[in-house]
């Protein structure tokens, strides 16, 4: 087995364990839409890891701004700010359409705040991308649509 196959096997085991724990936990921890969103973020995190992203932050927030960034990770040399949208079915309106102009602007502000944590010399040279991951929690399984570079600065 190659290192890549072992890594993917390990991620698959983690996904299985998280799904199993979700199925055993029948009590509601909050509103259903929030529980669905949290599960979608976990599913997206593992999916992105499986396709090669290195996720470095989840639900990143800034003390000075409202909102959060669902996932922050590296796709090769590119720093990606990822918005995750989860649905329990595929409707006429795709999940990614919920990333409207206001949401994109909030994500841009959050990304600037995140980048301020980098040394100034590095900040300018870091390629940045905004991705959207649509997660569909279907009876037949989980499906993903990953939109790399869904919008720009």
PyMOL commands that set and color helices and strands:
alter all, ss='L'
color gray80, all
select helices_A, chain A and resi 3-24+32-50+95-98+101-115+120-123
alter helices_A, ss='H'
color red, helices_A
select strands_A, chain A and resi 54-60+69-75+78-87+127-138+141-151
alter strands_A, ss='S'
color yellow, strands_A
deselect
rebuild
show_as cartoon
